Amino acid sequence: RLGLERADTAEKALSVIVDLLEKYGQGGNCMESSMAFTYHNSFLIADRKEAWVLETSGKYWAAEKVEGGVRNISNQLSITTKIDREHPGLKEYAKSNGWWDGEKEFDFAATYSYVNTARMTTSGGRYCEGYKLLNKHKGSITSEIMMEILRDKESGINMEGGFMTTGSMVSVLPQQPNLPCIHFFTGTPDPAR
């Protein structure tokens, strides 16, 4: 929200977020119940001209500029070796903890998570299912198709049960500056409603 408020481009919003992350860190409970549950955040940041994926691990982060095609995020790191911006101490911190030897190509997801990055797009999780649904419609995604994807319960994108999807947003960002941007938000915890 502060990135949207303080920046007029996607890359500037990314800078706002990482500056706040550096200054304040991240944390806080992700649930209203008394159960302590926290995780580190990922962001899709877009304007009319460009889009970025920002993923975090503590105060450390990596960002990938989206150059084309489709891109999604879920509750796992997905930025691998294409890193366009990064925390200045990202690699040194990984090296000092023995997570990376400094010799082989640096892979953010493999280094900073327990996820086998080679299986991310082939396993049955939400990331994989979202990737499949987006690719199924690549080149012809409309706001209606995007809403349909976000309502999909079978894929796990629209979660039910102990962890529920709390809201979804679809934005139409025309490249022509004279056309208005349109934003759709859910008004209930379940995007299928």
C-alpha positions in Angstrom: 0.0 0.0 0.0 2.8 2.4 0.8 4.5 1.6 -2.5 1.2 2.5 -4.3 0.9 5.7 -2.3 4.5 6.9 -2.6 5.6 5.9 -6.1 4.5 6.6 -9.6 6.2 3.7 -11.3 6.5 0.0 -10.6 10.3 0.2 -10.0 9.9 3.2 -7.7 7.3 1.2 -5.7 9.8 -1.7 -5.5 12.3 0.8 -4.1 9.8 2.1 -1.5 9.1 -1.5 -0.3 12.8 -2.6 0.0 13.7 0.7 1.8 10.9 0.1 4.3 12.0 -3.6 4.6 15.6 -2.4 5.3 14.4 0.1 7.9 11.7 -1.9 9.7 12.0 -5.5 8.7 8.9 -7.6 8.4 6.9 -9.8 10.6 3.6 -9.9 12.4 1.0 -12.6 12.6 -0.6 -13.6 9.3 -3.8 -14.8 11.1 -6.2 -13.1 13.4 -6.3 -16.3 15.6 -4.0 -16.8 18.5 -1.9 -19.2 16.4 1.4 -17.7 15.6 2.0 -17.9 11.8 4.3 -15.7 9.9 6.0 -15.9 6.5 8.1 -13.7 4.3 6.3 -11.8 1.5 6.3 -11.8 -2.3 4.9 -9.0 -4.5 3.8 -8.5 -8.1 4.3 -4.9 -8.9 3.2 -3.4 -12.2 2.5 -0.2 -14.0 1.5 0.6 -17.6 5.1 0.0 -18.8 6.7 -2.7 -16.7 6.3 -5.3 -14.1 8.4 -6.7 -11.3 8.4 -9.7 -8.9 9.9 -8.9 -5.5 10.5 -11.8 -3.1 11.8 -11.4 0.4 13.6 -13.5 3.1 13.9 -11.5 6.3 15.5 -8.2 5.3 17.1 -9.9 2.2 15.4 -9.7 -1.2 15.7 -10.3 -4.9 13.7 -8.7 -7.7 13.1 -9.9 -11.2 11.9 -7.6 -14.0 9.2 -9.4 -16.0 10.2 -9.2 -19.6 7.2 -11.1 -21.2 4.9 -14.0 -21.0 3.1 -14.8 -17.7 4.4 -14.7 -14.1 2.8 -15.7 -10.8 3.7 -15.9 -7.2 2.6 -18.1 -4.3 3.8 -18.9 -0.8 7.3 -19.9 -2.0 10.3 -18.3 -3.6 10.3 -18.4 -7.3 13.1 -16.1 -8.4 16.0 -18.3 -9.4 19.0 -17.0 -11.4 17.4 -14.0 -13.2 17.9 -11.4 -10.6 17.7 -7.8 -11.8 17.9 -6.1 -8.5 19.0 -7.4 -5.1 19.8 -6.6 -1.5 23.4 -5.4 -1.5 24.4 -8.1 1.1 22.2 -10.9 -0.4 25.0 -13.1 -1.7 27.5 -12.4 1.1 24.9 -13.3 3.7 24.2 -16.6 1.9 27.9 -17.3 1.6 28.6 -16.5 5.3 25.9 -19.0 6.3 27.2 -21.7 4.1 24.2 -21.7 1.8 26.2 -20.8 -1.3 29.8 -21.5 -2.1 30.3 -18.3 -4.2 31.4 -20.4 -7.1 28.3 -21.8 -8.8 25.6 -19.6 -10.3 23.6 -17.9 -7.6 20.0 -19.1 -7.4 17.9 -17.1 -4.9 15.0 -19.6 -4.5 17.4 -22.5 -4.0 19.6 -20.6 -1.6 17.0 -18.9 0.6 14.3 -21.6 0.8 13.8 -25.3 1.3 11.9 -25.7 -2.0 13.3 -27.8 -4.7 13.2 -25.2 -7.5 13.4 -27.8 -10.3 10.0 -29.2 -9.1 8.2 -25.9 -8.6 6.4 -25.9 -12.0 5.8 -29.6 -12.0 4.5 -30.3 -8.5 0.8 -30.0 -7.7 1.0 -26.9 -5.5 -0.7 -23.5 -6.0 2.3 -22.0 -7.7 2.3 -24.8 -10.3 -1.4 -24.7 -10.8 -1.4 -20.9 -11.2 1.4 -21.2 -13.7 -0.5 -23.8 -15.7 -3.8 -21.8 -15.7 -1.9 -18.6 -16.8 -0.1 -20.4 -19.5 -3.3 -22.0 -20.8 -4.5 -18.5 -21.6 -1.2 -16.8 -22.4 -1.7 -14.1 -25.0 -5.4 -13.9 -24.5 -5.9 -13.1 -20.8 -8.8 -10.8 -20.1 -10.0 -9.5 -16.8 -12.8 -12.1 -16.8 -10.3 -14.9 -17.3 -8.1 -13.6 -14.5 -11.1 -13.5 -12.2 -11.9 -17.1 -13.2 -8.3 -18.1 -12.3 -8.4 -16.4 -8.9 -11.8 -18.1 -8.1 -10.4 -21.5 -8.9 -10.7 -23.7 -5.8 -9.5 -27.0 -7.4 -6.0 -25.5 -8.0 -5.8 -24.2 -4.4 -5.5 -20.6 -5.6 -8.8 -19.8 -3.9 -8.2 -21.5 -0.6 -10.8 -22.8 1.8 -10.6 -24.3 5.3 -8.1 -23.2 7.9 -6.4 -20.8 5.5 -8.8 -18.9 3.4 -8.2 -16.6 0.5 -9.0 -13.2 2.0 -9.3 -11.1 -1.2 -8.2 -10.8 -4.8 -7.5 -7.9 -7.2 -7.4 -7.8 -10.9 -6.1 -4.7 -12.7 -6.3 -3.6 -16.3 -3.4 -1.3 -17.1 -3.5 -0.1 -20.7 -0.2 1.0 -22.2 -1.9 4.0 -23.7 -1.8 6.8 -21.1 -5.1 8.4 -22.3 -7.0 5.2 -21.3 -8.0 4.7 -17.7 -6.7 1.9 -15.5 -9.4 -0.3 -14.1 -9.1 -2.2 -10.8 -11.5 -4.9 -9.5 -11.4 -6.0 -5.9 -13.3 -8.7 -4.1 -15.6 -7.5 -1.3 -15.7 -10.8 0.5 -13.1 -13.3 1.9 -14.0 -15.7 -0.9 -13.3 -14.5 -4.5 -15.8 -17.0 -5.8 -18.6 -15.0 -4.2 
